[in-house]
């Protein structure tokens, strides 16, 4: 599982857009959102770069939290 900081994620619409983008890329992905911290935990078969690209393409640039 990887955790990502998504500074531009601020509302339910943002969450839904990110969720759709990631599930389109990997239908089996498991996602957990912390809206207050603006973080997303992703358990997926996708590589980190693919997760970041999917979020960026959806309009939500992110960075991995070590």
N, CA, C and O atoms as a Tripos MOL2 file, in Angstrom:
@<TRIPOS>MOLECULE
protein
  264   263    66     0     0
PROTEIN
NO_CHARGES

@<TRIPOS>ATOM
      1 N           0.8480   -1.1760    0.0000 N.3       1 UNK1
      2 CA          0.0000    0.0000    0.0000 C.3       1 UNK1
      3 C           0.8910    1.2360    0.0000 C.2       1 UNK1
      4 O           1.8940    1.2940    0.7110 O.2       1 UNK1
      5 N           0.5110    2.2170   -0.8020 N.am      2 UNK2
      6 CA          1.2610    3.4670   -0.8860 C.3       2 UNK2
      7 C           0.3600    4.6130   -0.4820 C.2       2 UNK2
      8 O          -0.8570    4.5610   -0.6620 O.2       2 UNK2
      9 N           0.9760    5.6550    0.0690 N.am      3 UNK3
     10 CA          0.2270    6.8320    0.4940 C.3       3 UNK3
     11 C           0.6920    8.0310   -0.3240 C.2       3 UNK3
     12 O           1.8840    8.2220   -0.5650 O.2       3 UNK3
     13 N          -0.2850    8.8340   -0.7440 N.am      4 UNK4
     14 CA          0.0090    9.9850   -1.5920 C.3       4 UNK4
     15 C          -0.5940   11.2570   -1.0120 C.2       4 UNK4
     16 O          -1.7000   11.2440   -0.4730 O.2       4 UNK4
     17 N           0.1360   12.3360   -1.1260 N.am      5 UNK5
     18 CA         -0.3590   13.6570   -0.7650 C.3       5 UNK5
     19 C          -0.9650   14.2760   -2.0150 C.2       5 UNK5
     20 O          -0.3270   14.3330   -3.0660 O.2       5 UNK5
     21 N          -2.2170   14.7430   -1.8870 N.am      6 UNK6
     22 CA         -2.9270   15.3490   -3.0180 C.3       6 UNK6
     23 C          -3.4100   16.7380   -2.5590 C.2       6 UNK6
     24 O          -4.5520   16.8820   -2.1210 O.2       6 UNK6
     25 N          -2.5440   17.7510   -2.6580 N.am      7 UNK7
     26 CA         -2.8610   19.0650   -2.1000 C.3       7 UNK7
     27 C          -4.1320   19.7130   -2.6450 C.2       7 UNK7
     28 O          -4.7750   20.4890   -1.9380 O.2       7 UNK7
     29 N          -4.5050   19.4100   -3.8880 N.am      8 UNK8
     30 CA         -5.6740   20.0480   -4.4940 C.3       8 UNK8
     31 C          -6.9840   19.3280   -4.1960 C.2       8 UNK8
     32 O          -8.0400   19.7810   -4.6390 O.2       8 UNK8
     33 N          -6.9460   18.2220   -3.4600 N.am      9 UNK9
     34 CA         -8.1550   17.4630   -3.1380 C.3       9 UNK9
     35 C          -8.8370   18.1200   -1.9300 C.2       9 UNK9
     36 O          -8.2970   18.1260   -0.8240 O.2       9 UNK9
     37 N         -10.0300   18.6710   -2.1650 N.am     10 UNK10
     38 CA        -10.6710   19.3970   -1.0670 C.3      10 UNK10
     39 C         -12.1480   19.0750   -0.8650 C.2      10 UNK10
     40 O         -12.7500   19.5520    0.0970 O.2      10 UNK10
     41 N         -12.7440   18.2800   -1.7470 N.am     11 UNK11
     42 CA        -14.1910   18.0580   -1.6230 C.3      11 UNK11
     43 C         -14.5750   16.6810   -2.1560 C.2      11 UNK11
     44 O         -13.7300   15.9420   -2.6610 O.2      11 UNK11
     45 N         -15.8250   16.3570   -2.0420 N.am     12 UNK12
     46 CA        -16.3260   15.0770   -2.5110 C.3      12 UNK12
     47 C         -16.1670   14.8830   -4.0060 C.2      12 UNK12
     48 O         -15.9250   13.7680   -4.4670 O.2      12 UNK12
     49 N         -16.3010   15.9630   -4.7660 N.am     13 UNK13
     50 CA        -16.1120   15.8760   -6.2180 C.3      13 UNK13
     51 C         -14.6660   15.5000   -6.5400 C.2      13 UNK13
     52 O         -14.4110   14.6790   -7.4210 O.2      13 UNK13
     53 N         -13.7280   16.1040   -5.8240 N.am     14 UNK14
     54 CA        -12.3110   15.7760   -6.0140 C.3      14 UNK14
     55 C         -12.0830   14.2880   -5.7380 C.2      14 UNK14
     56 O         -11.4340   13.5910   -6.5180 O.2      14 UNK14
     57 N         -12.6240   13.8200   -4.6240 N.am     15 UNK15
     58 CA        -12.4750   12.4200   -4.2380 C.3      15 UNK15
     59 C         -13.0510   11.5050   -5.3150 C.2      15 UNK15
     60 O         -12.4190   10.5200   -5.6980 O.2      15 UNK15
     61 N         -14.2370   11.8260   -5.7990 N.am     16 UNK16
     62 CA        -14.8940   10.9960   -6.8100 C.3      16 UNK16
     63 C         -14.0850   10.9610   -8.1060 C.2      16 UNK16
     64 O         -13.9790    9.9140   -8.7430 O.2      16 UNK16
     65 N         -13.5220   12.0890   -8.4920 N.am     17 UNK17
     66 CA        -12.7320   12.1570   -9.7210 C.3      17 UNK17
     67 C         -11.4770   11.2960   -9.6040 C.2      17 UNK17
     68 O         -11.1310   10.5640  -10.5320 O.2      17 UNK17
     69 N         -10.8020   11.3860   -8.4700 N.am     18 UNK18
     70 CA         -9.5900   10.5980   -8.2430 C.3      18 UNK18
     71 C          -9.9420    9.1120   -8.1810 C.2      18 UNK18
     72 O          -9.2480    8.2760   -8.7600 O.2      18 UNK18
     73 N         -11.0140    8.7980   -7.4820 N.am     19 UNK19
     74 CA        -11.4550    7.4090   -7.3520 C.3      19 UNK19
     75 C         -11.7640    6.8070   -8.7240 C.2      19 UNK19
     76 O         -11.3510    5.6850   -9.0170 O.2      19 UNK19
     77 N         -12.4780    7.5370   -9.5500 N.am     20 UNK20
     78 CA        -12.8120    7.0680  -10.8930 C.3      20 UNK20
     79 C         -11.5510    6.8410  -11.7200 C.2      20 UNK20
     80 O         -11.4210    5.8170  -12.3910 O.2      20 UNK20
     81 N         -10.6240    7.7950  -11.6710 N.am     21 UNK21
     82 CA         -9.3870    7.6830  -12.4540 C.3      21 UNK21
     83 C          -8.5800    6.4580  -12.0470 C.2      21 UNK21
     84 O          -8.0790    5.7270  -12.9020 O.2      21 UNK21
     85 N          -8.4540    6.2350  -10.7420 N.am     22 UNK22
     86 CA         -7.6480    5.1100  -10.2740 C.3      22 UNK22
     87 C          -8.3410    3.7710  -10.5320 C.2      22 UNK22
     88 O          -7.6880    2.7930  -10.8940 O.2      22 UNK22
     89 N          -9.6520    3.7260  -10.3480 N.am     23 UNK23
     90 CA        -10.3690    2.4720  -10.5960 C.3      23 UNK23
     91 C         -10.4660    2.1620  -12.0850 C.2      23 UNK23
     92 O         -10.5480    0.9940  -12.4660 O.2      23 UNK23
     93 N         -10.4590    3.1870  -12.9320 N.am     24 UNK24
     94 CA        -10.3970    2.9540  -14.3770 C.3      24 UNK24
     95 C          -9.0580    2.3200  -14.7570 C.2      24 UNK24
     96 O          -8.9910    1.4870  -15.6600 O.2      24 UNK24
     97 N          -7.9930    2.7230  -14.0580 N.am     25 UNK25
     98 CA         -6.6570    2.1890  -14.3400 C.3      25 UNK25
     99 C          -6.4640    0.8030  -13.7340 C.2      25 UNK25
    100 O          -5.7580   -0.0320  -14.3000 O.2      25 UNK25
    101 N          -7.0920    0.5580  -12.5780 N.am     26 UNK26
    102 CA         -7.0000   -0.7390  -11.9010 C.3      26 UNK26
    103 C          -8.2970   -0.9740  -11.1400 C.2      26 UNK26
    104 O          -8.4760   -0.4800  -10.0260 O.2      26 UNK26
    105 N          -9.1910   -1.7290  -11.7500 N.am     27 UNK27
    106 CA        -10.5240   -1.9590  -11.1650 C.3      27 UNK27
    107 C         -10.4560   -2.6470   -9.8030 C.2      27 UNK27
    108 O         -11.4050   -2.5620   -9.0240 O.2      27 UNK27
    109 N          -9.3610   -3.3190   -9.5090 N.am     28 UNK28
    110 CA         -9.2210   -4.0150   -8.2400 C.3      28 UNK28
    111 C          -8.5340   -3.2100   -7.1560 C.2      28 UNK28
    112 O          -8.2890   -3.7190   -6.0630 O.2      28 UNK28
    113 N          -8.2250   -1.9660   -7.4490 N.am     29 UNK29
    114 CA         -7.5270   -1.1290   -6.4690 C.3      29 UNK29
    115 C          -8.4030   -0.8770   -5.2480 C.2      29 UNK29
    116 O          -9.6240   -0.7630   -5.3540 O.2      29 UNK29
    117 N          -7.7630   -0.7940   -4.0930 N.am     30 UNK30
    118 CA         -8.4490   -0.4220   -2.8610 C.3      30 UNK30
    119 C          -7.9330    0.9490   -2.4580 C.2      30 UNK30
    120 O          -6.7260    1.1780   -2.3840 O.2      30 UNK30
    121 N          -8.8750    1.8650   -2.1960 N.am     31 UNK31
    122 CA         -8.5210    3.2460   -1.9200 C.3      31 UNK31
    123 C          -9.0540    3.6640   -0.5630 C.2      31 UNK31
    124 O         -10.1360    3.2460   -0.1490 O.2      31 UNK31
    125 N          -8.2870    4.4880    0.1180 N.am     32 UNK32
    126 CA         -8.7100    5.0510    1.3930 C.3      32 UNK32
    127 C          -8.3620    6.5320    1.3690 C.2      32 UNK32
    128 O          -7.2160    6.9070    1.1220 O.2      32 UNK32
    129 N          -9.3650    7.3730    1.6290 N.am     33 UNK33
    130 CA         -9.1800    8.8160    1.5390 C.3      33 UNK33
    131 C          -9.1900    9.4590    2.9180 C.2      33 UNK33
    132 O         -10.0280    9.1260    3.7560 O.2      33 UNK33
    133 N          -8.2560   10.3840    3.1560 N.am     34 UNK34
    134 CA         -8.2590   11.2360    4.3410 C.3      34 UNK34
    135 C          -8.3840   12.6660    3.8120 C.2      34 UNK34
    136 O          -7.3960   13.3170    3.4740 O.2      34 UNK34
    137 N          -9.6350   13.1290    3.7530 N.am     35 UNK35
    138 CA         -9.8860   14.4310    3.1430 C.3      35 UNK35
    139 C          -9.2320   15.5640    3.9300 C.2      35 UNK35
    140 O          -8.7100   16.5070    3.3360 O.2      35 UNK35
    141 N          -9.2550   15.4840    5.2470 N.am     36 UNK36
    142 CA         -8.6800   16.5500    6.0770 C.3      36 UNK36
    143 C          -7.1810   16.6960    5.8340 C.2      36 UNK36
    144 O          -6.6650   17.8080    5.7200 O.2      36 UNK36
    145 N          -6.4910   15.5620    5.7570 N.am     37 UNK37
    146 CA         -5.0440   15.5770    5.5180 C.3      37 UNK37
    147 C          -4.7080   15.6890    4.0280 C.2      37 UNK37
    148 O          -3.5570   15.9090    3.6540 O.2      37 UNK37
    149 N          -5.7440   15.5320    3.1800 N.am     38 UNK38
    150 CA         -5.5630   15.5410    1.7230 C.3      38 UNK38
    151 C          -4.6020   14.4460    1.2710 C.2      38 UNK38
    152 O          -3.6510   14.6810    0.5250 O.2      38 UNK38
    153 N          -4.8940   13.2320    1.7570 N.am     39 UNK39
    154 CA         -4.0720   12.0780    1.4400 C.3      39 UNK39
    155 C          -4.9370   10.9230    0.9300 C.2      39 UNK39
    156 O          -6.1080   10.7890    1.2870 O.2      39 UNK39
    157 N          -4.3260   10.1030    0.0910 N.am     40 UNK40
    158 CA         -4.9850    8.9150   -0.4470 C.3      40 UNK40
    159 C          -4.0450    7.7320   -0.2490 C.2      40 UNK40
    160 O          -2.8650    7.7960   -0.5960 O.2      40 UNK40
    161 N          -4.5800    6.6550    0.3120 N.am     41 UNK41
    162 CA         -3.8350    5.4020    0.3870 C.3      41 UNK41
    163 C          -4.3390    4.5100   -0.7340 C.2      41 UNK41
    164 O          -5.5460    4.3560   -0.9230 O.2      41 UNK41
    165 N          -3.4110    3.9250   -1.4740 N.am     42 UNK42
    166 CA         -3.7540    3.1180   -2.6430 C.3      42 UNK42
    167 C          -3.0930    1.7520   -2.5250 C.2      42 UNK42
    168 O          -1.8760    1.6440   -2.3740 O.2      42 UNK42
    169 N          -3.9220    0.7080   -2.5960 N.am     43 UNK43
    170 CA         -3.4230   -0.6570   -2.6730 C.3      43 UNK43
    171 C          -3.7780   -1.1520   -4.0700 C.2      43 UNK43
    172 O          -4.9430   -1.4190   -4.3650 O.2      43 UNK43
    173 N          -2.7640   -1.2740   -4.9290 N.am     44 UNK44
    174 CA         -3.0070   -1.5260   -6.3470 C.3      44 UNK44
    175 C          -1.8670   -2.3120   -6.9570 C.2      44 UNK44
    176 O          -0.7630   -2.3620   -6.4170 O.2      44 UNK44
    177 N          -2.1570   -2.9280   -8.0990 N.am     45 UNK45
    178 CA         -1.1130   -3.6010   -8.8560 C.3      45 UNK45
    179 C          -0.3410   -2.6040   -9.7280 C.2      45 UNK45
    180 O           0.6790   -2.9530  -10.3230 O.2      45 UNK45
    181 N          -0.8300   -1.3750   -9.8000 N.am     46 UNK46
    182 CA         -0.1650   -0.3440  -10.5980 C.3      46 UNK46
    183 C           1.1470    0.0780   -9.9420 C.2      46 UNK46
    184 O           1.2670    0.0740   -8.7170 O.2      46 UNK46
    185 N           2.1090    0.4360  -10.7510 N.am     47 UNK47
    186 CA          3.3480    1.0060  -10.2410 C.3      47 UNK47
    187 C           3.0620    2.4170   -9.7180 C.2      47 UNK47
    188 O           2.0950    3.0570  -10.1330 O.2      47 UNK47
    189 N           3.8940    2.8830   -8.8230 N.am     48 UNK48
    190 CA          3.7180    4.2190   -8.2480 C.3      48 UNK48
    191 C           3.6160    5.2720   -9.3430 C.2      48 UNK48
    192 O           2.7730    6.1660   -9.2670 O.2      48 UNK48
    193 N           4.4640    5.1740  -10.3540 N.am     49 UNK49
    194 CA          4.4370    6.1500  -11.4460 C.3      49 UNK49
    195 C           3.0940    6.1350  -12.1650 C.2      49 UNK49
    196 O           2.6110    7.1830  -12.5940 O.2      49 UNK49
    197 N           2.4850    4.9560  -12.3020 N.am     50 UNK50
    198 CA          1.1770    4.8570  -12.9680 C.3      50 UNK50
    199 C           0.0710    5.4850  -12.1200 C.2      50 UNK50
    200 O          -0.8310    6.1330  -12.6510 O.2      50 UNK50
    201 N           0.1430    5.2930  -10.8090 N.am     51 UNK51
    202 CA         -0.8360    5.9150   -9.9080 C.3      51 UNK51
    203 C          -0.7080    7.4340   -9.9880 C.2      51 UNK51
    204 O          -1.7060    8.1440  -10.1100 O.2      51 UNK51
    205 N           0.5200    7.9220   -9.9170 N.am     52 UNK52
    206 CA          0.7540    9.3730   -9.9950 C.3      52 UNK52
    207 C           0.2730    9.9350  -11.3290 C.2      52 UNK52
    208 O          -0.3240   11.0110  -11.3720 O.2      52 UNK52
    209 N           0.5310    9.2110  -12.4130 N.am     53 UNK53
    210 CA          0.1040    9.6660  -13.7430 C.3      53 UNK53
    211 C          -1.4120    9.7090  -13.8460 C.2      53 UNK53
    212 O          -1.9640   10.6480  -14.4210 O.2      53 UNK53
    213 N          -2.0950    8.7060  -13.2990 N.am     54 UNK54
    214 CA         -3.5570    8.6710  -13.3480 C.3      54 UNK54
    215 C          -4.1520    9.8460  -12.5860 C.2      54 UNK54
    216 O          -5.1120   10.4630  -13.0470 O.2      54 UNK54
    217 N          -3.5940   10.1570  -11.4290 N.am     55 UNK55
    218 CA         -4.0980   11.2960  -10.6470 C.3      55 UNK55
    219 C          -3.8040   12.6200  -11.3560 C.2      55 UNK55
    220 O          -4.6460   13.5170  -11.3900 O.2      55 UNK55
    221 N          -2.5990   12.7300  -11.9190 N.am     56 UNK56
    222 CA         -2.2390   13.9540  -12.6350 C.3      56 UNK56
    223 C          -3.1400   14.1530  -13.8470 C.2      56 UNK56
    224 O          -3.6020   15.2650  -14.1020 O.2      56 UNK56
    225 N          -3.3890   13.0860  -14.5900 N.am     57 UNK57
    226 CA         -4.2630   13.1640  -15.7680 C.3      57 UNK57
    227 C          -5.6860   13.5590  -15.3850 C.2      57 UNK57
    228 O          -6.4000   14.1750  -16.1760 O.2      57 UNK57
    229 N          -6.0950   13.2010  -14.1660 N.am     58 UNK58
    230 CA         -7.4340   13.5670  -13.6780 C.3      58 UNK58
    231 C          -7.4780   14.9920  -13.1520 C.2      58 UNK58
    232 O          -8.5410   15.4880  -12.7780 O.2      58 UNK58
    233 N          -6.3130   15.6590  -13.1220 N.am     59 UNK59
    234 CA         -6.2640   17.0450  -12.6730 C.3      59 UNK59
    235 C          -5.8210   17.2180  -11.2240 C.2      59 UNK59
    236 O          -5.9510   18.3010  -10.6530 O.2      59 UNK59
    237 N          -5.3020   16.1560  -10.6380 N.am     60 UNK60
    238 CA         -4.8800   16.1970   -9.2380 C.3      60 UNK60
    239 C          -3.4550   15.6890   -9.0760 C.2      60 UNK60
    240 O          -3.2400   14.5320   -8.7150 O.2      60 UNK60
    241 N          -2.4780   16.5580   -9.3440 N.am     61 UNK61
    242 CA         -1.0770   16.1440   -9.1650 C.3      61 UNK61
    243 C          -0.8550   15.7350   -7.7130 C.2      61 UNK61
    244 O          -1.3850   16.3540   -6.7900 O.2      61 UNK61
    245 N          -0.0670   14.6890   -7.5300 N.am     62 UNK62
    246 CA          0.1710   14.1540   -6.1970 C.3      62 UNK62
    247 C           1.6470   13.8280   -6.0370 C.2      62 UNK62
    248 O           2.4150   13.8300   -6.9990 O.2      62 UNK62
    249 N           2.0190   13.5500   -4.8020 N.am     63 UNK63
    250 CA          3.3700   13.0790   -4.5350 C.3      63 UNK63
    251 C           3.2880   11.9500   -3.5120 C.2      63 UNK63
    252 O           2.4280   11.9490   -2.6310 O.2      63 UNK63
    253 N           4.2010   10.9910   -3.6500 N.am     64 UNK64
    254 CA          4.1940    9.8660   -2.7240 C.3      64 UNK64
    255 C           4.7410   10.3100   -1.3750 C.2      64 UNK64
    256 O           5.6910   11.0900   -1.2970 O.2      64 UNK64
    257 N           4.1240    9.8000   -0.3200 N.am     65 UNK65
    258 CA          4.5880   10.0640    1.0400 C.3      65 UNK65
    259 C           5.4100    8.8640    1.4610 C.2      65 UNK65
    260 O           4.9230    7.7340    1.4600 O.2      65 UNK65
    261 N           6.6560    9.1130    1.8210 N.am     66 UNK66
    262 CA          7.5720    8.0160    2.1880 C.3      66 UNK66
    263 C           7.2090    7.4150    3.5320 C.2      66 UNK66
    264 O           7.8720    6.4860    3.9920 O.2      66 UNK66
@<TRIPOS>BOND
     1     1     2 1
     2     2     3 1
     3     3     4 2
     4     3     5 am
     5     5     6 1
     6     6     7 1
     7     7     8 2
     8     7     9 am
     9     9    10 1
    10    10    11 1
    11    11    12 2
    12    11    13 am
    13    13    14 1
    14    14    15 1
    15    15    16 2
    16    15    17 am
    17    17    18 1
    18    18    19 1
    19    19    20 2
    20    19    21 am
    21    21    22 1
    22    22    23 1
    23    23    24 2
    24    23    25 am
    25    25    26 1
    26    26    27 1
    27    27    28 2
    28    27    29 am
    29    29    30 1
    30    30    31 1
    31    31    32 2
    32    31    33 am
    33    33    34 1
    34    34    35 1
    35    35    36 2
    36    35    37 am
    37    37    38 1
    38    38    39 1
    39    39    40 2
    40    39    41 am
    41    41    42 1
    42    42    43 1
    43    43    44 2
    44    43    45 am
    45    45    46 1
    46    46    47 1
    47    47    48 2
    48    47    49 am
    49    49    50 1
    50    50    51 1
    51    51    52 2
    52    51    53 am
    53    53    54 1
    54    54    55 1
    55    55    56 2
    56    55    57 am
    57    57    58 1
    58    58    59 1
    59    59    60 2
    60    59    61 am
    61    61    62 1
    62    62    63 1
    63    63    64 2
    64    63    65 am
    65    65    66 1
    66    66    67 1
    67    67    68 2
    68    67    69 am
    69    69    70 1
    70    70    71 1
    71    71    72 2
    72    71    73 am
    73    73    74 1
    74    74    75 1
    75    75    76 2
    76    75    77 am
    77    77    78 1
    78    78    79 1
    79    79    80 2
    80    79    81 am
    81    81    82 1
    82    82    83 1
    83    83    84 2
    84    83    85 am
    85    85    86 1
    86    86    87 1
    87    87    88 2
    88    87    89 am
    89    89    90 1
    90    90    91 1
    91    91    92 2
    92    91    93 am
    93    93    94 1
    94    94    95 1
    95    95    96 2
    96    95    97 am
    97    97    98 1
    98    98    99 1
    99    99   100 2
   100    99   101 am
   101   101   102 1
   102   102   103 1
   103   103   104 2
   104   103   105 am
   105   105   106 1
   106   106   107 1
   107   107   108 2
   108   107   109 am
   109   109   110 1
   110   110   111 1
   111   111   112 2
   112   111   113 am
   113   113   114 1
   114   114   115 1
   115   115   116 2
   116   115   117 am
   117   117   118 1
   118   118   119 1
   119   119   120 2
   120   119   121 am
   121   121   122 1
   122   122   123 1
   123   123   124 2
   124   123   125 am
   125   125   126 1
   126   126   127 1
   127   127   128 2
   128   127   129 am
   129   129   130 1
   130   130   131 1
   131   131   132 2
   132   131   133 am
   133   133   134 1
   134   134   135 1
   135   135   136 2
   136   135   137 am
   137   137   138 1
   138   138   139 1
   139   139   140 2
   140   139   141 am
   141   141   142 1
   142   142   143 1
   143   143   144 2
   144   143   145 am
   145   145   146 1
   146   146   147 1
   147   147   148 2
   148   147   149 am
   149   149   150 1
   150   150   151 1
   151   151   152 2
   152   151   153 am
   153   153   154 1
   154   154   155 1
   155   155   156 2
   156   155   157 am
   157   157   158 1
   158   158   159 1
   159   159   160 2
   160   159   161 am
   161   161   162 1
   162   162   163 1
   163   163   164 2
   164   163   165 am
   165   165   166 1
   166   166   167 1
   167   167   168 2
   168   167   169 am
   169   169   170 1
   170   170   171 1
   171   171   172 2
   172   171   173 am
   173   173   174 1
   174   174   175 1
   175   175   176 2
   176   175   177 am
   177   177   178 1
   178   178   179 1
   179   179   180 2
   180   179   181 am
   181   181   182 1
   182   182   183 1
   183   183   184 2
   184   183   185 am
   185   185   186 1
   186   186   187 1
   187   187   188 2
   188   187   189 am
   189   189   190 1
   190   190   191 1
   191   191   192 2
   192   191   193 am
   193   193   194 1
   194   194   195 1
   195   195   196 2
   196   195   197 am
   197   197   198 1
   198   198   199 1
   199   199   200 2
   200   199   201 am
   201   201   202 1
   202   202   203 1
   203   203   204 2
   204   203   205 am
   205   205   206 1
   206   206   207 1
   207   207   208 2
   208   207   209 am
   209   209   210 1
   210   210   211 1
   211   211   212 2
   212   211   213 am
   213   213   214 1
   214   214   215 1
   215   215   216 2
   216   215   217 am
   217   217   218 1
   218   218   219 1
   219   219   220 2
   220   219   221 am
   221   221   222 1
   222   222   223 1
   223   223   224 2
   224   223   225 am
   225   225   226 1
   226   226   227 1
   227   227   228 2
   228   227   229 am
   229   229   230 1
   230   230   231 1
   231   231   232 2
   232   231   233 am
   233   233   234 1
   234   234   235 1
   235   235   236 2
   236   235   237 am
   237   237   238 1
   238   238   239 1
   239   239   240 2
   240   239   241 am
   241   241   242 1
   242   242   243 1
   243   243   244 2
   244   243   245 am
   245   245   246 1
   246   246   247 1
   247   247   248 2
   248   247   249 am
   249   249   250 1
   250   250   251 1
   251   251   252 2
   252   251   253 am
   253   253   254 1
   254   254   255 1
   255   255   256 2
   256   255   257 am
   257   257   258 1
   258   258   259 1
   259   259   260 2
   260   259   261 am
   261   261   262 1
   262   262   263 1
   263   263   264 2
@<TRIPOS>SUBSTRUCTURE
     1 UNK1         2 RESIDUE 1 A UNK
     2 UNK2         6 RESIDUE 1 A UNK
     3 UNK3        10 RESIDUE 1 A UNK
     4 UNK4        14 RESIDUE 1 A UNK
     5 UNK5        18 RESIDUE 1 A UNK
     6 UNK6        22 RESIDUE 1 A UNK
     7 UNK7        26 RESIDUE 1 A UNK
     8 UNK8        30 RESIDUE 1 A UNK
     9 UNK9        34 RESIDUE 1 A UNK
    10 UNK10       38 RESIDUE 1 A UNK
    11 UNK11       42 RESIDUE 1 A UNK
    12 UNK12       46 RESIDUE 1 A UNK
    13 UNK13       50 RESIDUE 1 A UNK
    14 UNK14       54 RESIDUE 1 A UNK
    15 UNK15       58 RESIDUE 1 A UNK
    16 UNK16       62 RESIDUE 1 A UNK
    17 UNK17       66 RESIDUE 1 A UNK
    18 UNK18       70 RESIDUE 1 A UNK
    19 UNK19       74 RESIDUE 1 A UNK
    20 UNK20       78 RESIDUE 1 A UNK
    21 UNK21       82 RESIDUE 1 A UNK
    22 UNK22       86 RESIDUE 1 A UNK
    23 UNK23       90 RESIDUE 1 A UNK
    24 UNK24       94 RESIDUE 1 A UNK
    25 UNK25       98 RESIDUE 1 A UNK
    26 UNK26      102 RESIDUE 1 A UNK
    27 UNK27      106 RESIDUE 1 A UNK
    28 UNK28      110 RESIDUE 1 A UNK
    29 UNK29      114 RESIDUE 1 A UNK
    30 UNK30      118 RESIDUE 1 A UNK
    31 UNK31      122 RESIDUE 1 A UNK
    32 UNK32      126 RESIDUE 1 A UNK
    33 UNK33      130 RESIDUE 1 A UNK
    34 UNK34      134 RESIDUE 1 A UNK
    35 UNK35      138 RESIDUE 1 A UNK
    36 UNK36      142 RESIDUE 1 A UNK
    37 UNK37      146 RESIDUE 1 A UNK
    38 UNK38      150 RESIDUE 1 A UNK
    39 UNK39      154 RESIDUE 1 A UNK
    40 UNK40      158 RESIDUE 1 A UNK
    41 UNK41      162 RESIDUE 1 A UNK
    42 UNK42      166 RESIDUE 1 A UNK
    43 UNK43      170 RESIDUE 1 A UNK
    44 UNK44      174 RESIDUE 1 A UNK
    45 UNK45      178 RESIDUE 1 A UNK
    46 UNK46      182 RESIDUE 1 A UNK
    47 UNK47      186 RESIDUE 1 A UNK
    48 UNK48      190 RESIDUE 1 A UNK
    49 UNK49      194 RESIDUE 1 A UNK
    50 UNK50      198 RESIDUE 1 A UNK
    51 UNK51      202 RESIDUE 1 A UNK
    52 UNK52      206 RESIDUE 1 A UNK
    53 UNK53      210 RESIDUE 1 A UNK
    54 UNK54      214 RESIDUE 1 A UNK
    55 UNK55      218 RESIDUE 1 A UNK
    56 UNK56      222 RESIDUE 1 A UNK
    57 UNK57      226 RESIDUE 1 A UNK
    58 UNK58      230 RESIDUE 1 A UNK
    59 UNK59      234 RESIDUE 1 A UNK
    60 UNK60      238 RESIDUE 1 A UNK
    61 UNK61      242 RESIDUE 1 A UNK
    62 UNK62      246 RESIDUE 1 A UNK
    63 UNK63      250 RESIDUE 1 A UNK
    64 UNK64      254 RESIDUE 1 A UNK
    65 UNK65      258 RESIDUE 1 A UNK
    66 UNK66      262 RESIDUE 1 A UNK
